[in-house]
Amino acid sequence: MGTHQSNLAPASVLGELNYLLDDGVRPVNYAYAQPDGQPKRSGTLQPTQVQIHNARLLATPASLDANGFAQVEQASAVANLEDEEQVVQRYYAEADALLRQHTGAVKTFIFDHTIRIDEPGREANGLREPVRYVHNDQTERSAIRRVRDHLPAEEAEQRLQKRFAIINLWRPIGTPVLTTPLAVCDASTIDPADFLPSDLVYRDKVGETFSVRANPQHRWYYYPQLRPEEALLLKIYDSRTDVVRAGAHTAFDDPTTPVGAPPRRSIELRALVFWGE
C-alpha cells in the first residue's frame, strides 16, 4: 500500500466481533445447508465491541511465530484466481514457494482452498460468504489427523516426529478489500482456555475446529485496504511449543467502508507445512 493510502487509514476502528458464549455446551457447525432452514451453527454468539488496530502502523511488523500472522508483499501471476483449474495447477505451486520462502519449511501440502465473496447470490456460483464469527480452523487433534489423511502412512508418522504447522494463505481478488476485511487476533494475547472445541460436520465426516470465547486481553488487528498484491499468512496450528501456536480470525464490518464499495472477493488456502527439525 502506498504511503498516502496508509496515512488515510485510522490507527484503529471499533468493530463488532462475534465470539461464542461459553455455556459449556459443545457447538456444532455444519458445512452444508440444513433442512427446513435450520441454522448451520449451534451455540450462542456473543457480539462484542473491540478496537481493531491498524497493523500497518506496527513498529515491528507482525510475524507468524510472535503474533500468529504476517503480511507479505507478493503478487500472484495467476490470471484468474476464481478459475478452479488455474488455482490448482498454478496458484498452489506459487503458494508452496511462498510458504517455504517465508517459513524456512522443507515441504508443504496444500489441502484445500475457498473463494469468498461478500454479496448476495454467491451460493448459485458455488462461492461462500465471509465468516463473521471468531474462530480457528483446526485443533491439535484435527491438525494431526490432517497429516495422516493427506500423506502416505509411513511419511506421515515420520513428519509427525518433527515440527509441522497448518498455515492459511489469504489474498484479495481483483480489487483492494474495502468491505468485510479480515481481523486477526494477536496469538500472544490468547489464553489457551479461550479456545472452545467445536464439531465441523461434513456430509462424509466430522472435523474439529475452535470457536473462541471473549477475553478483554485479546488484541485485534487488520490491514486496511489490503491489495491483491499482498497476502496474509495466518497460523492455524503449530506443533512447536516455544512460539505462538494458534491464532484466531474473523471477517468484520469496517465502519470506514465507503458507501457503494465493491464487495470483498478473496481466496484462502490451507497448507500443511513441514520442517526438518
Rosetta silent file (secondary structure, phi, psi, omega in degrees, C-alpha in Angstrom):
SEQUENCE: MGTHQSNLAPASVLGELNYLLDDGVRPVNYAYAQPDGQPKRSGTLQPTQVQIHNARLLATPASLDANGFAQVEQASAVANLEDEEQVVQRYYAEADALLRQHTGAVKTFIFDHTIRIDEPGREANGLREPVRYVHNDQTERSAIRRVRDHLPAEEAEQRLQKRFAIINLWRPIGTPVLTTPLAVCDASTIDPADFLPSDLVYRDKVGETFSVRANPQHRWYYYPQLRPEEALLLKIYDSRTDVVRAGAHTAFDDPTTPVGAPPRRSIELRALVFWGE
SCORE:     score description
SCORE:     0.000 S_00000001
   1 L     0.000  138.807  178.556    0.000    0.000    0.000 S_00000001
   2 L   -69.028  159.116 -178.234    1.249    3.464   -0.815 S_00000001
   3 H   -59.773  -39.709 -176.897    2.133    5.910    1.929 S_00000001
   4 H   -59.913  -47.347 -179.896   -0.777    8.195    1.017 S_00000001
   5 H   -64.992  -39.296  179.555   -3.354    5.446    1.498 S_00000001
   6 H   -60.752  -39.605 -178.591   -1.715    4.289    4.726 S_00000001
   7 H   -68.857  -26.213 -179.765   -1.952    7.781    6.147 S_00000001
   8 H   -75.538  -26.272 -177.940   -5.658    7.945    5.339 S_00000001
   9 L   -75.053  140.084 -179.863   -6.449    4.801    7.332 S_00000001
  10 L   -70.223  162.541  178.122   -7.217    5.339   11.030 S_00000001
  11 L   -67.708  -27.340  175.495   -4.989    3.988   13.777 S_00000001
  12 E  -162.048  160.832  173.778   -7.892    1.761   14.855 S_00000001
  13 E  -129.013  157.212  175.684  -11.581    1.211   14.256 S_00000001
  14 E   -95.014  120.764 -178.818  -14.325   -0.011   16.568 S_00000001
  15 E  -127.747  156.292  176.903  -15.773   -3.253   15.281 S_00000001
  16 E  -101.807  118.614 -179.434  -18.286   -5.812   16.494 S_00000001
  17 E  -111.243  139.754 -178.496  -16.863   -9.331   16.614 S_00000001
  18 E   -94.159   96.369  170.220  -18.942  -12.447   17.206 S_00000001
  19 E   -80.977  173.913  173.896  -17.378  -14.540   19.921 S_00000001
  20 E  -102.679  131.783  174.638  -19.034  -17.695   21.239 S_00000001
  21 L   -68.083  124.612 -177.121  -20.744  -17.568   24.624 S_00000001
  22 L   -83.996   89.465 -178.385  -19.006  -20.173   26.771 S_00000001
  23 L  -106.099   10.769  177.682  -22.030  -22.021   28.212 S_00000001
  24 L    83.950   -3.561 -179.769  -20.352  -25.414   28.494 S_00000001
  25 L   -99.592  127.062 -178.321  -22.201  -26.896   25.513 S_00000001
  26 L   -68.903  122.586 -178.040  -20.013  -28.091   22.642 S_00000001
  27 L   -77.230  156.614  177.949  -21.059  -26.206   19.484 S_00000001
  28 E  -127.335  128.503  175.868  -21.735  -27.878   16.146 S_00000001
  29 E  -115.861  134.521  178.892  -21.174  -26.210   12.768 S_00000001
  30 E  -102.837  136.485 -178.880  -22.498  -27.743    9.557 S_00000001
  31 L   -85.841    4.997 -179.112  -20.585  -27.345    6.304 S_00000001
  32 L  -144.732  160.981 -176.219  -23.784  -27.624    4.269 S_00000001
  33 L   -63.309  142.621  179.990  -27.303  -26.190    4.353 S_00000001
  34 L   -95.248  153.492 -178.391  -29.679  -27.734    6.863 S_00000001
  35 H   -66.132  152.482  174.679  -33.245  -28.858    6.044 S_00000001
  36 H    57.248   28.958  176.007  -36.217  -26.567    6.602 S_00000001
  37 H    70.785   18.573  178.282  -33.994  -23.525    7.043 S_00000001
  38 L   -65.472  149.993 -178.356  -32.461  -24.786   10.273 S_00000001
  39 L   -64.985  147.948  179.167  -29.326  -22.886   11.353 S_00000001
  40 L   -82.654   -4.129 -173.596  -25.972  -24.208   10.177 S_00000001
  41 E  -140.941  132.757  173.460  -24.419  -23.405   13.544 S_00000001
  42 L   -98.748  173.114 -177.417  -25.378  -24.144   17.134 S_00000001
  43 L    96.917  160.957 -177.510  -24.268  -22.195   20.171 S_00000001
  44 L  -106.666  119.207  177.799  -24.940  -18.625   21.249 S_00000001
  45 E   -73.734  150.651  179.288  -22.870  -15.874   19.711 S_00000001
  46 E  -123.547   86.112  179.709  -21.657  -13.060   21.937 S_00000001
  47 E   -60.434  130.189 -173.265  -21.293   -9.890   19.829 S_00000001
  48 E  -135.985  129.972  177.473  -18.528   -7.803   21.402 S_00000001
  49 E   -79.656  126.009  179.245  -17.266   -4.321   20.580 S_00000001
  50 E  -136.715  153.903  170.499  -13.476   -4.279   20.255 S_00000001
  51 E   -80.386  129.650  178.704  -10.804   -1.908   18.991 S_00000001
  52 E  -115.349  114.559 -168.337   -9.224   -3.310   15.837 S_00000001
  53 E   -88.714  150.235  178.419   -5.812   -1.764   15.281 S_00000001
  54 E   -74.714  106.180 -176.296   -4.141   -0.849   12.009 S_00000001
  55 H   -68.607  -17.382  178.456   -1.406   -3.469   11.661 S_00000001
  56 H   -68.981  -16.329 -177.473    0.354   -1.330    9.062 S_00000001
  57 H   -95.504    1.224  179.066    1.344    1.039   11.881 S_00000001
  58 L   -62.145  133.756  179.035    3.140   -1.592   13.978 S_00000001
  59 L   -64.214  -38.712  174.194    6.715   -0.515   14.746 S_00000001
  60 L  -114.214  119.709 -177.859    7.805   -4.127   14.304 S_00000001
  61 L   -55.673  143.739  178.900    5.859   -5.986   11.613 S_00000001
  62 L   -62.259  149.803  179.200    3.786   -8.878   12.895 S_00000001
  63 L  -134.401  158.115 -178.536    5.269  -12.347   12.433 S_00000001
  64 H   -60.909  -43.011 -173.237    3.906  -15.872   12.468 S_00000001
  65 H   -83.028  -18.842  177.632    5.965  -17.029   15.440 S_00000001
  66 H   -97.911  -33.843 -171.885    5.456  -13.918   17.607 S_00000001
  67 H  -125.636  -14.939 -179.982    1.891  -12.940   16.691 S_00000001
  68 L    87.308    5.098  175.537    0.384  -15.770   14.647 S_00000001
  69 E  -154.349  160.283  177.946    0.009  -13.710   11.474 S_00000001
  70 E  -157.287  152.791  176.167    2.120  -11.856    8.936 S_00000001
  71 E  -107.353  138.181  178.139    1.675   -9.737    5.813 S_00000001
  72 E  -126.956  145.911  176.071    3.686  -10.448    2.675 S_00000001
  73 E  -100.133  101.822  178.779    4.163   -8.400   -0.494 S_00000001
  74 L  -161.859  109.023  179.049    3.951  -10.838   -3.370 S_00000001
  75 L   -71.827  154.516  174.212    1.642  -10.579   -6.363 S_00000001
  76 L   -93.564  142.089  175.904    0.211  -13.675   -7.982 S_00000001
  77 L   -90.800    1.044 -179.232    0.950  -14.403  -11.633 S_00000001
  78 L   -77.000  128.524 -173.646   -2.276  -16.410  -11.958 S_00000001
  79 L   -66.972  -40.784 -174.849   -4.638  -14.667  -14.365 S_00000001
  80 L  -135.496  102.595 -178.057   -7.911  -15.762  -12.760 S_00000001
  81 L   -79.018    2.349  173.459   -7.952  -16.782   -9.114 S_00000001
  82 L  -104.109    6.362  176.706  -11.609  -17.755   -9.409 S_00000001
  83 L   -97.837  116.194 -173.674  -10.835  -20.431  -12.008 S_00000001
  84 H   -54.220  -46.192 -176.377  -10.542  -23.812  -10.294 S_00000001
  85 H   -64.972  -44.549  179.354   -8.057  -25.266  -12.765 S_00000001
  86 H   -62.991  -39.098  179.557   -5.749  -22.245  -12.694 S_00000001
  87 H   -62.995  -50.139 -176.199   -5.803  -22.192   -8.895 S_00000001
  88 H   -68.612  -41.159 -174.939   -4.962  -25.879   -8.512 S_00000001
  89 H   -78.909  -33.250 -172.778   -2.446  -26.036  -11.341 S_00000001
  90 H  -118.384  -44.248 -175.283   -0.655  -22.727  -10.825 S_00000001
  91 H   -69.162  -35.440  177.686   -1.639  -20.945   -7.602 S_00000001
  92 H   -59.274  -41.782  179.146   -0.902  -23.986   -5.444 S_00000001
  93 H   -65.624  -40.801  175.143    2.669  -24.030   -6.811 S_00000001
  94 H   -59.075  -46.562 -177.161    3.020  -20.298   -6.119 S_00000001
  95 H   -64.236  -39.653  177.438    1.718  -20.767   -2.598 S_00000001
  96 H   -57.923  -47.597 -179.709    4.105  -23.646   -1.957 S_00000001
  97 H   -64.525  -42.743 -179.861    7.075  -21.477   -2.939 S_00000001
  98 H   -62.198  -46.181 -178.116    5.808  -18.508   -0.920 S_00000001
  99 H   -64.225  -43.427  179.137    5.229  -20.560    2.205 S_00000001
 100 H   -65.765  -38.323  179.094    8.605  -22.250    2.052 S_00000001
 101 H   -62.790  -42.435 -173.015   10.332  -18.920    1.426 S_00000001
 102 H   -88.452  -11.140 -179.021    8.691  -17.182    4.374 S_00000001
 103 H  -117.671  -16.788 -174.397    8.862  -20.036    6.893 S_00000001
 104 L    76.409   12.195 -179.934   12.011  -21.961    6.006 S_00000001
 105 L   -68.685  157.868 -179.869    9.919  -25.122    5.734 S_00000001
 106 L   -97.857  -16.290 -177.300   11.171  -28.050    3.652 S_00000001
 107 E  -158.397  146.748  169.046    7.777  -29.212    2.386 S_00000001
 108 E  -130.615  158.951  170.678    4.157  -28.128    2.146 S_00000001
 109 E  -137.021  110.994 -178.842    0.961  -29.927    1.267 S_00000001
 110 E   -86.270  120.627 -171.601   -1.938  -27.679    0.243 S_00000001
 111 E  -109.142  -11.208  171.266   -5.157  -29.490    1.068 S_00000001
 112 E  -168.937  166.903  172.858   -7.938  -27.053    0.159 S_00000001
 113 E  -145.909  156.743 -178.335   -8.908  -23.578   -0.937 S_00000001
 114 E  -139.613  135.098  173.173  -12.029  -21.438   -0.636 S_00000001
 115 E  -104.533  133.399 -179.201  -13.219  -18.407   -2.568 S_00000001
 116 E  -125.394  144.646  177.865  -15.419  -15.973   -0.678 S_00000001
 117 E  -141.536  137.969 -174.752  -17.477  -13.038   -1.878 S_00000001
 118 L   -96.733   64.362  176.213  -19.485  -10.574    0.168 S_00000001
 119 L  -155.808  155.803  179.424  -22.618  -10.249   -1.968 S_00000001
 120 L   -63.568  154.580  175.927  -25.998  -11.952   -2.454 S_00000001
 121 L    85.742   -0.081 -176.355  -26.326  -14.743   -4.979 S_00000001
 122 H   -64.406  -33.264 -176.115  -22.854  -16.156   -4.382 S_00000001
 123 H   -60.779  -32.180 -179.495  -24.191  -19.626   -3.498 S_00000001
 124 H   -63.523  -24.471  178.736  -25.516  -20.072   -7.030 S_00000001
 125 H  -101.266   12.556  178.877  -21.927  -19.846   -8.239 S_00000001
 126 L    73.495   19.590 -179.231  -20.596  -22.185   -5.568 S_00000001
 127 L  -101.009  158.604 -176.634  -18.983  -19.361   -3.604 S_00000001
 128 E  -114.664  160.174 -178.965  -19.072  -18.859    0.135 S_00000001
 129 L   -87.019  158.446  171.152  -19.617  -15.826    2.328 S_00000001
 130 L   -59.115  144.496 -178.271  -17.047  -14.264    4.651 S_00000001
 131 L   -88.472  117.311 -175.431  -17.135  -15.907    8.083 S_00000001
 132 L  -103.272   43.475  169.545  -18.353  -13.410   10.667 S_00000001
 133 L  -144.332  149.416 -174.118  -17.510  -15.232   13.861 S_00000001
 134 L   -71.847  128.027 -175.258  -14.218  -15.607   15.708 S_00000001
 135 E  -157.803  170.360  168.825  -12.663  -18.997   15.002 S_00000001
 136 E  -134.508  140.132 -167.622   -9.616  -21.073   14.261 S_00000001
 137 L   -74.992  -16.208 -175.448   -9.766  -23.687   11.519 S_00000001
 138 L  -145.202  154.566  166.462   -8.148  -26.632   13.351 S_00000001
 139 L  -104.944  175.058  177.104   -7.484  -28.110   16.779 S_00000001
 140 H   -60.554  -42.756 -178.799   -4.374  -30.116   17.637 S_00000001
 141 H   -62.070  -44.720 -177.864   -6.302  -33.345   17.159 S_00000001
 142 H   -74.091  -27.909  176.630   -7.650  -32.366   13.747 S_00000001
 143 H   -66.137  -44.703  177.870   -4.259  -30.986   12.654 S_00000001
 144 H   -63.022  -40.227  179.070   -2.575  -34.317   13.382 S_00000001
 145 H   -63.833  -35.720  177.254   -5.385  -36.100   11.580 S_00000001
 146 H   -57.956  -44.017  179.608   -4.825  -33.871    8.549 S_00000001
 147 H   -58.787  -46.342 -178.200   -1.223  -35.101    8.293 S_00000001
 148 H   -71.016  -28.419  178.340   -2.379  -38.719    8.387 S_00000001
 149 H   -72.111  -33.732 -168.051   -5.212  -38.056    5.943 S_00000001
 150 H  -106.366  -15.516  179.515   -3.036  -36.422    3.287 S_00000001
 151 L  -111.828  154.197  172.446    0.356  -38.124    3.450 S_00000001
 152 L   -56.059  147.592 -169.609    1.317  -41.774    2.940 S_00000001
 153 H   -54.516  -46.128 -177.097    1.219  -43.580    6.281 S_00000001
 154 H   -67.103  -43.289  178.294    4.962  -44.049    6.712 S_00000001
 155 H   -64.075  -40.630 -179.700    5.799  -40.474    5.710 S_00000001
 156 H   -57.267  -46.239 -178.272    3.045  -39.092    7.952 S_00000001
 157 H   -66.421  -35.107  176.648    4.480  -40.775   11.027 S_00000001
 158 H   -66.934  -43.936 -179.357    7.973  -39.514   10.164 S_00000001
 159 H   -64.990  -35.166 -178.867    6.733  -35.981    9.646 S_00000001
 160 L   -69.007  -13.401  176.969    4.804  -36.051   12.925 S_00000001
 161 L   -80.775  -13.090 -179.595    8.083  -36.644   14.770 S_00000001
 162 L  -120.528  179.400 -176.548    9.279  -33.191   13.679 S_00000001
 163 L   -67.505  136.106  170.549    7.800  -29.718   13.619 S_00000001
 164 E  -144.519  160.984 -179.814    4.760  -29.141   11.454 S_00000001
 165 E  -146.275  166.397  166.763    2.123  -26.431   11.184 S_00000001
 166 E  -117.451  126.504 -177.734   -1.036  -25.511    9.329 S_00000001
 167 E  -126.532  136.720  177.346   -0.937  -22.082    7.719 S_00000001
 168 E  -100.253  126.287  174.424   -3.708  -20.245    5.890 S_00000001
 169 E  -102.896  117.921 -171.028   -2.680  -18.049    2.943 S_00000001
 170 E  -118.706  127.351 -175.461   -5.327  -15.321    2.454 S_00000001
 171 E  -141.196  138.112  170.990   -5.398  -12.976   -0.560 S_00000001
 172 E   -67.749  154.142  175.079   -7.820  -10.406   -2.039 S_00000001
 173 L  -115.918  126.783  168.390   -9.006  -10.995   -5.598 S_00000001
 174 L    84.740  -55.982 -175.975   -9.267   -8.206   -8.160 S_00000001
 175 L  -137.354  161.506  175.312   -9.530   -5.078   -6.003 S_00000001
 176 L   -59.346  152.136 -179.607   -8.407   -3.932   -2.550 S_00000001
 177 L   -78.182  116.610  177.001  -10.555   -5.130    0.344 S_00000001
 178 L  -114.625  -26.265  178.108  -12.995   -2.391    1.349 S_00000001
 179 L  -114.094  149.387 -179.748  -15.875   -4.460    2.760 S_00000001
 180 L    38.708   60.212  175.574  -15.728   -7.174    5.443 S_00000001
 181 L   -67.026  168.721 -179.599  -11.951   -7.107    5.920 S_00000001
 182 E   -91.472  127.550  171.974  -10.248   -9.820    7.920 S_00000001
 183 E   -99.903  138.086 -178.739   -9.493   -9.149   11.589 S_00000001
 184 E  -125.129  136.276 -179.627   -6.702  -11.198   13.152 S_00000001
 185 E   -93.257  132.272  174.767   -6.061  -11.661   16.855 S_00000001
 186 L   -60.285  113.757 -173.856   -2.507  -11.423   18.150 S_00000001
 187 H   -62.140  -23.486  179.843   -1.979  -15.034   19.200 S_00000001
 188 H   -71.173  -11.726  179.844    0.271  -13.973   22.080 S_00000001
 189 H  -101.331    4.163 -178.460   -2.802  -12.400   23.752 S_00000001
 190 L   -97.801  125.753  172.471   -4.961  -15.553   23.567 S_00000001
 191 L   -78.597  132.972  178.635   -5.259  -17.783   26.618 S_00000001
 192 H   -51.023  -29.516  179.557   -5.411  -21.469   25.537 S_00000001
 193 H   -69.625  -13.685  178.588   -8.601  -21.728   27.618 S_00000001
 194 H   -74.220  -17.537  179.678  -10.238  -19.225   25.228 S_00000001
 195 E   -83.090  126.586 -177.929  -10.326  -21.892   22.516 S_00000001
 196 E  -115.659  109.833 -178.948  -13.557  -23.916   22.568 S_00000001
 197 E   -57.849  138.348 -177.064  -13.502  -27.171   20.536 S_00000001
 198 E  -136.168  144.189  175.011  -16.362  -27.370   18.039 S_00000001
 199 E   -80.670  135.659  172.369  -17.594  -30.074   15.693 S_00000001
 200 E  -115.549  108.278 -170.572  -17.492  -29.273   11.978 S_00000001
 201 E   -96.871  117.141  171.167  -19.883  -31.655   10.262 S_00000001
 202 L   -98.279  174.657  179.348  -19.407  -32.509    6.592 S_00000001
 203 L   -67.650  -26.031 -174.466  -21.600  -34.914    4.663 S_00000001
 204 L  -118.301   -0.770 -178.398  -18.980  -37.649    4.951 S_00000001
 205 L  -164.765  170.074  175.899  -17.032  -36.871    8.125 S_00000001
 206 E  -122.219  117.738  176.447  -16.848  -34.795   11.297 S_00000001
 207 E   -97.349 -177.305 -178.679  -13.927  -32.415   11.723 S_00000001
 208 E  -137.929  128.487  177.548  -12.937  -30.292   14.692 S_00000001
 209 E  -127.392  178.741  174.312  -12.332  -26.546   14.836 S_00000001
 210 E  -111.998  126.495  156.852  -12.067  -23.915   17.558 S_00000001
 211 E   -85.652  172.052 -174.041  -14.663  -21.330   18.406 S_00000001
 212 E  -136.739  134.920  176.519  -13.349  -18.602   20.717 S_00000001
 213 L   -92.017  154.403 -176.890  -14.728  -17.032   23.884 S_00000001
 214 L   -66.733  144.167  176.649  -14.373  -13.327   24.576 S_00000001
 215 L  -152.190  121.347 -177.609  -11.401  -12.109   26.562 S_00000001
 216 L   -63.374  -12.693  177.712  -10.596   -8.403   27.077 S_00000001
 217 L   -76.438  -17.234 -178.871   -6.889   -9.283   26.818 S_00000001
 218 L   -61.274  137.570  175.616   -7.258  -10.087   23.117 S_00000001
 219 L  -118.971  122.039 -171.938   -5.595   -7.553   20.825 S_00000001
 220 E  -107.021  147.713 -179.723   -7.033   -7.360   17.327 S_00000001
 221 E  -137.004  160.492  168.077   -5.521   -6.068   14.074 S_00000001
 222 E  -149.697  163.907  177.893   -6.415   -5.601   10.420 S_00000001
 223 L  -110.770  100.786 -176.141   -4.640   -4.403    7.280 S_00000001
 224 L   -57.168  137.448  174.793   -6.708   -1.551    5.805 S_00000001
 225 L    50.685   48.008  177.372   -7.403   -1.807    2.072 S_00000001
 226 L   -57.465  131.724 -174.097   -5.368   -4.978    1.629 S_00000001
 227 L   -96.735  158.516  175.975   -4.414   -5.222   -2.051 S_00000001
 228 L   -60.482  -22.302  178.427   -4.332   -8.280   -4.344 S_00000001
 229 L   -80.951   -0.661  176.633   -0.546   -7.811   -4.495 S_00000001
 230 E  -114.973  163.272  174.000   -0.433   -8.519   -0.771 S_00000001
 231 E  -148.712  158.099  175.656   -1.334  -11.629    1.189 S_00000001
 232 E  -111.836  140.739  171.051   -1.758  -12.627    4.807 S_00000001
 233 E  -106.556  127.060 -178.509   -0.291  -15.696    6.458 S_00000001
 234 E  -119.392  126.051  177.895   -2.357  -16.994    9.384 S_00000001
 235 E   -83.187  120.039  179.944   -1.058  -19.590   11.799 S_00000001
 236 E   -94.902  -39.837  177.733   -3.756  -22.154   12.428 S_00000001
 237 E  -157.131  147.111  175.124   -1.685  -24.702   14.347 S_00000001
 238 E  -143.757  129.751  179.588    1.976  -25.264   15.209 S_00000001
 239 L   -76.110  -18.972  178.918    3.420  -28.312   16.936 S_00000001
 240 L   -71.708  139.340 -170.668    6.363  -26.269   18.214 S_00000001
 241 L  -103.767   -8.298 -179.125    5.770  -25.159   21.801 S_00000001
 242 L  -102.140   18.601  172.690    8.197  -22.229   22.257 S_00000001
 243 L  -132.244  170.191  174.877    6.404  -19.993   19.725 S_00000001
 244 L   -65.664  141.309 -167.826    2.778  -18.871   19.479 S_00000001
 245 L  -107.343  -23.213 -177.660    0.854  -21.922   18.332 S_00000001
 246 L  -161.654  138.513  176.611   -2.557  -20.767   17.079 S_00000001
 247 L  -108.988 -164.910  176.888   -4.344  -17.528   16.298 S_00000001
 248 E  -147.219  153.451 -178.434   -7.942  -16.548   15.616 S_00000001
 249 E  -153.182  164.436  178.729   -9.612  -14.557   12.872 S_00000001
 250 E  -166.854  151.388  166.421  -12.953  -13.296   11.607 S_00000001
 251 E   -76.296  153.644  175.722  -14.449  -11.006    8.999 S_00000001
 252 L  -147.760  161.701  177.812  -15.948   -7.803   10.380 S_00000001
 253 L   -88.388  112.891 -177.834  -17.885   -4.781    9.170 S_00000001
 254 L   -79.970  119.776 -178.308  -15.476   -1.867    8.914 S_00000001
 255 L   -65.209  -14.727  179.463  -17.247    1.391    9.910 S_00000001
 256 L   -93.677    4.616  179.755  -14.988    3.324    7.491 S_00000001
 257 L   -61.490  126.929  179.741  -16.126    1.328    4.432 S_00000001
 258 L   -68.029  148.123  176.262  -17.218    3.822    1.741 S_00000001
 259 L   -61.334  134.713  178.133  -20.812    3.690    0.517 S_00000001
 260 L    79.884   10.545  179.546  -21.047    1.674   -2.694 S_00000001
 261 L   -62.662  144.150  178.307  -17.683   -0.045   -2.194 S_00000001
 262 L   -63.697  146.854 -179.135  -17.248   -3.200   -4.296 S_00000001
 263 L   -65.150  145.142  177.321  -17.847   -6.435   -2.371 S_00000001
 264 L   -65.142  131.385  170.522  -14.830   -8.193   -0.965 S_00000001
 265 E  -121.059  133.806 -177.769  -13.603  -11.117   -3.042 S_00000001
 266 E  -150.115  158.249  173.897  -10.879  -13.295   -1.555 S_00000001
 267 E  -126.463  136.351  175.499   -9.197  -16.665   -1.828 S_00000001
 268 E  -128.496  142.494  172.252   -7.762  -18.591    1.078 S_00000001
 269 E  -133.035  151.526 -177.439   -5.887  -21.845    1.018 S_00000001
 270 E  -116.639  136.804 -174.594   -4.730  -24.033    3.858 S_00000001
 271 E  -134.315  140.175  163.990   -1.465  -25.890    3.865 S_00000001
 272 E   -77.313  134.821 -176.543    0.383  -28.403    5.976 S_00000001
 273 E  -127.497  128.169 -173.203    3.887  -27.038    6.462 S_00000001
 274 E  -122.589  139.262  174.748    6.794  -29.259    7.499 S_00000001
 275 L  -111.079  166.611 -179.225   10.257  -28.500    8.815 S_00000001
 276 L   -88.757  -15.786 -177.401   13.291  -30.754    9.063 S_00000001
 277 L   -90.120    0.000    0.000   13.996  -30.112   12.729 S_00000001
